Amino acid sequence: MSHTPPASRVALSRQMRRGKASMPELLEKVNTLPLQQSWRYLASYTTAVDKPTGSAYTEHYQVAFVARLDFSATIGQRVERCASPYTASHSLCPQLASLGFDLFDLEIWHHWSTVVCYTLSEDGENLFLQNVHKIAFGNAYVAQLILAVSALHLARKDATRRLACITRSNAHQSSAINGMMAVMSDDTNKNCTELYMAACMLVFCSFGKGPQPGQYLAYSDYGEPQWLGLLNGVKSILEQNRSKIYPEVRPTFEPDPNISNRAPTEEVLPGFSKQFDRLRQSIELLQAEDPSFKKYLEALERLHECYVATFEYNGQKGIKISSHMVFAFLYRCKEEYTSSIQSKRPMALVILAHYLVLLAQLKKEWYLEGWVPHIMAAIRSHLHPTYKHWLAWPSQHV
């Protein structure tokens, strides 16, 4: 049974594509649409593809991703899952065969399986090779997002085909999002693991595009930050369906108290303890005048926990960085604090600058290239002069 969107939603989609509707306006309009049940999440993100230097052409690719995360309202026709990537006659799974994969996609997949999958996890061999591949072969939208991420990596490695790779990545992302929306009509929640993995891949796609003008991960110059919206999508899927997601792909963003080989943060980042003590004392003084500053104390405590849990001794190899604890900070932050970041409140930006020190520990990862200096420059620009002295310590370590 086909699904025709109401005229109001069609008009809204057109406004997005033309850039005439901001994220707050979209949220307000979506909330008034005559849906049978409420939508819980809306994220919009834009990909800008620049042609080689000297060309004034810029291709803008915009996708509105409306995801109802309680899986209870009907969005569209369900895409039936295949139990195996091959049928008895060794032909491709019907939903994969209908996607028009070509030799370029085969090259991109090979690039994924030999290079890219090892760059996205501390446990690459187990998680990405074994579990993600199994999920992808039975769910076309996951396979498409794997290709989308891999194409972005290949675009960085082969400058002569940069535009072709990014264009192909955009096409796979668009098709995959349609697939994700379709399977959300399944009220039995059988697709939780697949949707969770797909949402994670969308986060990597957002990173892999590289720093975007006006976008700073946790806030932006206009509307909802694209990356944070995607992270909130991952968070919603994970928290509402944790027990239904395969343990092998289900992360934890809480510090593990059983780890005995923690490396002292002060050893890796000299001045850490003194800096955090000074910042904590300053916030406590401000809280005495303004009780709302409690949200900053809570955010600082979460950040401190992530600092302490990020570094581990790794035998003779030195110190190992737990990347999931780096990303845990924004994942665990309350909306009250992230809203303050988006409002560019000075203390919220100061704490975000201190978070960049953790994020900088992963700056060698291809998908984070350029993001830390991009965000730090924005914070310097947006921060009130009386708070800029707090940037001295973070600036030494990013």
N, C-alpha and C positions, 0 to 999 in steps of 0.2 A: 504494500500500500504506500503510495507516494505521499509526501507531506509538502503542502504549499504554505509558506510563511504568510502571516497576515500582512496586509498592505502597510500597516504602521511599521512593521519590522523591516519591510523592504525599503521604505522611505528612510528609515534610520540608517540602514546599511549604506544607502547612497550618500547620505550626509557624511558618514565616516569616510567613505572613499574620496569625497571631494574636500575633506578637511574642514567641513563647516560645523562640526559638532565636537565639542571638547569632551574629555572623559567624564567630568561631573555632569554635563548635560546628558550624555549617553546613559549614565547610571540612573539619573532622574527619569528619563524617558522609558528605559527598560522596566523600571519599577511600576510604571503605569500601564504597561502593555497588557492586553487581555489574555494572559496565560492562565492555564488551569491551575498551576501551582507556581510558587515563587522561584525565581532564579537566584542562586546564591553567589554567583561569581561572574564577573565580566572582565576580561583583559583584552586590551587592544595593543597591537604593536606594529611598528612600521619598519620595513627594511629599506634602506636607501642603497642603491647600487650605483656606484660611480664608474663611468667608463674611463679609459686610460687618460693620463694627464694631457691637457690640451683640448679636451672636449668639454663643452658646456652642458652636455647631456647628462641628466640624472634620472634614473628610473625609480619611481617610488612604488613599493609593493606594500599594500596594507591589508591586514586581515583582522576582522573582528571575530573574536573567539568567545562565544557566549556558552559557558559550561554550567549546567545545572548539576551540582555535585551531590545531591541527595539521591540521584538516580531514580527519581520517582515520577517525573513528568515525561511525557512522550515528546521527543524532539524530531525524530525522523525514522526512516526505515532502518532496521538493524542490519548490519553487515554480518552475515553468518560466518562464524569462525571455522577454520579447517583443522582437523585433528593432526594432520601431518603436512609438511611442505610438499610432499609428493603423493600422487595417487598411485594405484596399483600399476598403472602404465607408465609411471615415472614422469608424468606431465606436471606442470606447475600447478599449485593450488589455484582454484578458479579466481579468487579475488586478487592474487598476485599476477596471474597471467593476463588479467584484464587491465593492468596498470600500464602496459606498454614499456616495460623495462627494456633497455637496449645495451649495447656494448659499453657505452659511457657509464651507465649505471653499474655494469659488471666491474669496470675498472674502479669505480668509487667504492663498491662493496669490498673489493680486494684491498683497497687502501685502508678501509675500516678494519678488516680482520687481521691485517699484518702490521698496522701502525696505530691507528687512532684509538682503538678500543683500549690499548694499554695506557693511554694518556688520561683517561677519564676516571680512573679508580685506583686506589691503593691495592685493590684485590682484582686486578684486571683479568687474570687468567680464570678465576672462578666466576666472578659475577658477569662480566661482559661477554666472555667467550662461551660459557656454558648456558647461563640463564637467559641473557638478552637475546641470543641467537634463537633459542628455542621459542621464546615468546614472539620474536619477529617473524619466524617462518609460519606461524599460525595466525598472525594479525598484521595485515598489510600496513596499517598506519604506523605501527612500530618500525617495520622495515623501512618505510619511507622516511621516517625521522632519523634513523640510523644513516641512511644515504644523505639526508640533509646536513647532518653534522659532519660526516666524512667529506662532503663536497666543500664545506667551508674550510676545513683543514687543508684540503688539496688546493684550494684557491690561494692559500698562503705559500704553498710550496712551489706552485707552478704559475708564475706571474703572467705567462703568455696565455693562459686559459682562465685567468681570474674571473673575468666577466661570465664566461660560460659556466664555470663551477658555481658561482653565486646565483646565477639565474636558475640553474638546475636545483640548487638547494631551496630556493624560494618556491619553485613549483612543487617539490616534494612536501614542503611544510604546508602549503595551501591544501593539497590533496589529503594529507594526513589529518589536518584539523577537521575536514569534512568527515573523515572516517571516525574520528573520536566522537564527534557530535552524534553520529548515527548510532554507535553502539551504546550510547548513554540511555537509549530507550529500553535497555534490558533491566527489568525491575529485580532480577534475581542476583544482581551484584556479582555476576561471574567475571566481569571484565575489570575488576578493581586493579589487579596486578598489571594488566596491560595498559590501562589508563595511567597508572602511576608511572610506569616506565616511560610512556610517551610524554607525560608532563615533564619528567626529568630531562628528556631529550630536547624539549622545547626550551628549557632553561639553558642548556648548553648551546642551542642555536642562537639564543639571544646574546650570550656571551661571545660566541664565535664570530658574530658579525663585527665585533670590535667596538670601541667607544663610538657612540652616536651623539651628535650635537644635541645638547639640552637634556641628555639622559645620563643619570649618575647612579644607577642601580637602585638606591633607596629613595631617591627623589628625582624630580625632573623640573624643567622650566615651564612645563605645561601639562596639566592633568596628572593622572596616575602614572608613576614610573613603570615602564614596560616590564623590566626584569622583576621587580618586586611583585607585580601582579601575577607573573608566572610562578614565582616562588610561593605565593599565597595559594595558587591552584594546587601545587604539589602538597602543600601543608594540609589543605582541606581534604584532598583525596586520602592522604595518609592517616590523618587523625580520625576521619569518619569511618575508615574501612581497614584499620591497621590489622585486625585479626584475620581479614580475608586476603591480605597481600602476602605472597610467598615470603617466608623468613629469609630466603637467600638474597632477596633484593630489597628487603625492608631495612632501612638504616636506623640508627639511633642518634639523636642529637643531644643526648644527655651524657655528661662525663661518666666514664666507667670507673667506679671506685676500686675495682679489682686489679687495675693495671699498676704494677709495682716498679716499672722502669721509667717513670716520668723524669724528664729532664727539667731542672729548675728554670723557670722562665727568665729569671735574672741572668742566668748563664748565657742565654741566647740573645736577650734584649736588655743590655745593661741600663739601669735606671728605671726599670719597669715598676718596681715596688714603690719607690719614692714618688714617681709620677702619679701613680694611681692613688696613693695616700693623699697627695696634695689636691688632686682633682676631687676626691671624695669629700675632703674637708671643705672645699670651696662650695660644693653643691649643698652640703649640710647647712652651711651658713646662709645660703640663698633660700633653702627650704624653710628656715626660721621666719623669713619674711613672706615667702610664697609657698604654701603647702603643695602646690601642683608640682614642685620640683622633686617630689617623691618619685615620679616616673623616671627621672634621670638617675637617681640613686639605684633604682631597680635595674635599669639598663646597664649602668656601670658594673653592677655586681654580676650580671649575666656575662658581660664582656670579660670581666676578670676571671670567671670560671672557664671561659673558652680559652683564654691565654694559658691558664694553668694546665688545661687538658690537651693542648695542641702538640706539645713537644714530648717526644719519647726517645730514650736511648735505643740505638739500633745496632748494638754490637760494635764491631770494628768499623762499620760504615758511618758512625757518627750519630747524628740526631735525625730522627724521622719526624715528619710533619703529618699529623692526622688531619687530612683535608676536610673530613666531614665535621670536625670541630671548628674549623675556620668558618664554614658556612652556617654553623649552628647558631651563631649570634643573631643574625637577622631572622632566622627561622624561629627562634625562641622569643624574640622581642614582642612585647605587647603592642597592640594597635595604637594605644595612647602615645607611645614613644615614636613609632614610625610615622604617625600623623604629624608629630612635631618636627620630624626631619623634613617632611614634605612641605611644612609651613616655613621651613628655613629658620627655625628658632635657634639662637646662638648656641646654647648648651647642647642641644640635640646634634648640631653639626660638629661641635668639639668632640663629642663621644664618637661620632661617625669617623672623624679623622683618626682617632685612636684605634678604631676597628681596622682602618686601612693598613696599619702596621701588621696585623695578622694576615690580611688579604695579600699583602706584599710578600709574605713567605711563599706564596704560590705563583709569584709573578713570572716564573720561568715556564709555567704552563701556557701552551699556545693560546688557549681560549681566554686567558686573562691579560694577554699582551696589550699594554697601553691603558688598561682600565684604571690602575691605581693613580698614576700621575694625572689622568683626565679628571678623576673625582677630586683629588687633592687640590687641583687648580680651581675647580668650581667652588670648593669649600672656602678657599682663600678669598675668592671673589665675593662670595655671599656672606661671609662672616663679619659681624660687627667689629670694628677696630679694637674695642676694649677687650675682646676675647681672643685676639690673634696670638697673644703670647702663649696660649695653650697649644699652638701648633708647632712649637720648637721641638719638643721631644718626638712627636710622630714624624716630623720632617727628616729627622736624623736616621730613621729606620725604614723609610719607604723607598 
